[in-house]
Amino acid sequence: MSIDARSTGNAAVSEDDRSHVFHSWSAQASLAPLPIAGGSGTTVWDEDGRTYLDFSSQLVNVNIGHQHPKLVEAIRAQAATLATVAPAHASAVRAEAARSILSVAPEGFAKVFFTNGGADANENAIRMARLTTGRDKVVSHYRSYHGNTGAAVVATGDWRRIPNEYARGHVHVFGPYLYRSEFWAQTEAEESARALHHLERVIQAEGPQSVAAILLESVPGTAGILVPPPGYLAGVRRIADEYGIVMILDEVMAGFARTGDWFAFQAHGVRPDLITFAKGVNSGYVPVGGVLISDEIAHHFDDRVFPGGLTYSGHPLAAASIVASIAAMKEEGIVENARRIGADVLGPGLRRLAETHEVIGEVRGTGVFWALELVSDRDARTPLGAAEMARLKASILERGMLPFTAENRLHVVPPAVVTDAEVGTALEIIDAALREL
Ligand code: PLP
């Protein structure tokens, strides 16, 4: 095919993609990416015109659904006015985007630093913590993902850190995960208390005077949608205060309606010092992320230079889409919809599936953020094997639903605009695919 032609049809687009696009996190030779040609709400379609219910929200970012007309129009209008502007200029739409985000944040936050995505949001939050404390180390969870740049990927705990360990000063701890407790805990209260004890002991052993930040996902997402037990995040806040450590909560995946709140930590009664965001803030219609900066930390840089910046910080197309997205979420009750769906429809529906399918070891989640932990032996909690997971994924796709799988888990993560009827269809598809398995 000539390089100026655009291919159509699943086979041709897939082949064109495989020939010229280098994909993330993969050995390239065996890839067979499904082409996505268009979408609307919770539905997408491929290049052959086949439709799918998107219960992956792509990379758990399309919280407002596909092609929301208010976002598309806002981006179109901004493109017609001013499509790009340097970060050193003031920009009305950028300031409005910051105000929109701050309007749903806790008290004590008046400034936003914009980045290109989630990884560099964490990168800059770590930088702010190091500069304000004069300390170096960052403590994070083994079960975590914080992004694919210098410090963020080393703060990450999962396998992706290991081939990328070039940043220094990173320390990891185990967080709470009662189903596979590292602490021999039997109850959530035990798991929370012992995980906090472990965290505090590691900080003491590392030397509290060397620890700049504790960086955690409010609800670890890719690691398994591990909703923290009551009291855990409040305990982390107490430890951070005790030792003068900056508490950074990564809300990149969990924020902006995913858990049924604007921010996931709001259900846990804590206020972090820095909040990182991306994904759901504008559902990824234009790449963007950022850091909400508490007043204490923001003031540190009133008379000191902040040594960080990005050409596209607060890009106007991203800013316009943030303003439109937060307005639409407020007007259309999208956060409330996510909360109701989780509590009344999706959560109960998944728990019903667990009553009939032995392979479901645990159901956990909140809002539109759920995981089924799949096991080959319920008593031993043996993770379901990779071959069965691949068959399950193919079977769900074949039935017209885009799944999100990670290790032995099916993450059920639709857009926050999902309807009761769409959840009903998805539950039937998962039921049938598990039956076939
Ligand atoms: N933090 C969390 C919790 C994430 O889930 C992700 C991406 O999945 C990131 C950070 C990185 O975001 P990005 O891919 O936009 O750099």
Residues whose N, C-alpha, C, O or C-beta is under 5 A from the ligand:
A	BS01	PLP	G117 G118 A119 D120 Y145 H146 G147 E217 G221 D250 V252 M253 A278
